[in-house]
Amino acid sequence: MSDSQRFPVAAHALAYLAHKGAYSPAEAAPSAVLAASIPTNPVVVRRVTALLAKAGLIATRPGVSGGAWLLHRPEAITLDAVLRAVNGCAHLGSPPAGAQNCPVSTHIPRQVAKALTAADRAAGEALAKITIADLLAEDPPSLAAFAPHSSCPVAA
């Protein structure tokens, strides 16, 4: 799974669990069901739900009767917590070490690392204002001023 898939898959999975009212093991949604909703492979979902469980956002149970369920109400789960759970803006990459004796390589890795920190911080600040409940709402105030990103296919 690419790093760039983690956040959208995590947000979708959490929204699905909230929509279905999955707040206990009895209401757990299996990875195959979550994967069909996203749509992606159940293995991708299991990798993401493992990260979400490690962060304390959901619980999971393996096996045939297994699945995932929310540990918090959707109004209490902010997207910055989701971003942190799936390792932040890692999909932007990390700077290579650079070549020895190159005048550019002595500064660029450190400066790119700082730029990545700035991007991660900015994303976190913006996403802290949006909850999983907002994703399920028709036109929540937290998203009202925005159009879908131009690179994202959106159903008409």
N, C-alpha and C positions, 0 to 999 in steps of 0.2 A: 504494500500500500504506500502510495506516495504521501509525503508529509502534507501536501496541499489538500488531500482528501480528508484528513483527520477532523478538522474543525467542522466543515459542513456535514459530515456523516454524524459527528457527535451531536451537533445542534438538532439535526433531523431526528436522530434516535431519541433524544430527550423529549422533543416536542411530541413524537409519536407516543411515548410512554405516558406523557401527561394527558394527551388526547384520549387515550384508552383507559385512563384512571388506574394505571399500574403502580400501586403504592404498597404492595405486599407480595410475598412469594405466590400467593394464590392467584394474583393478577399478572404475574410475570409474562413478559413477551419473549418468545424464543428468538434467537438470532435470525432464523430463516424468515420469520414474520417481519422483523425489522428490516432485513435485507430486501425483502420484496417491496416494502414501502419506499425505500430510498431511491432507486434500486441499485443494489450492489451485491457483492458476494457475501454470504454469511461469515466467512473468515475475516473479511474486512470489519464487519460489525463486531465480531468477537474481540478483535484487537483493540478497537476503539472503546468498547464497553469495559474492557479490562483497565484501560486508562481512566475511564470515568469512575469505575469502582475504586481504584487506587486513590483517587482524589476525594472519595466519599460522597459523590453525587448520586450514585446508584449502588444497588447490590445486585449480585448475580448468583445464579445457582447452575452448576453444570449438569449435563445429562439430558435424557429424553424429556423429563418433566421440568427442565431448567428454563432459564430465561433471565431477564433483567427487569428491575423495578426501581422506581424513584425513591430516594431517601428524604427528599425535600419537596415542598410544593413548587410548582413551576414559577410562581411569583417570586420565590426566594433564590432561584438559580439564575445568576447573571451570566451573560455570555463571556465576560472576562474570566470568570471561574472555569467556564468550558474551555476557553483558549488556553489557560494555564494547565488544565488537566491533560490537554493533548500536546503539550510542550511548546506553547506560544507560537511565534512567527517563524518556527524552524524551517518552514517551507521556503523562506527567502534564501536559505542556504547559510553557509558559513564561509568566511574568507579563507582562501588557501594560504599556506605559510609564505609563499613568495620565493623567488629565486635568490640565492646568495649573490652578493656583489651587484645587485640591481638597485639603483637609487630609488626607484618607485616601491620596490618590495619592502624597504625598511619602514615605510609609513602606512602603506595601503591596508594591510591586514588589520592593524589596530584601528584605523579610521573606519573601515567597513564594519568592523565589530561594533564600534560606537553607533554607527548609522543603524545597524540592526537593533541595537538596544533602544534607540529613539523610536523606531518603527514599532517595536514590541510595546513600548510604553504608550504610544499614541493609540495603538489598537486597543490596548487594555482600558484606557480611559474612555474611549468611545463605546466599547462593548459593556462597560460597567453600568451603562444607562439602559441596557436592553436585557430583558429577561426571556426565559423560555415561554412564559405566558404571552409576552408580546409577539412572539413568532406565531402563536396560534390565533391572535386577534386579527380582525379584518384590517383595521387601520389604526394601530396603536400610536399614541403621541410620540413615543420614542423613535418611531420609524417614519412618521408622517412626512417629514421634510425630504425624504430620500426616494430616489427611483432605484429600481434594480440595477446592479452593476452591469455595465455594457457587455462584459465578457460572459455573463450568465444567461443561459437560455431560460426563458420564462414562458410558461403556458399563457396563452392569450385569454 
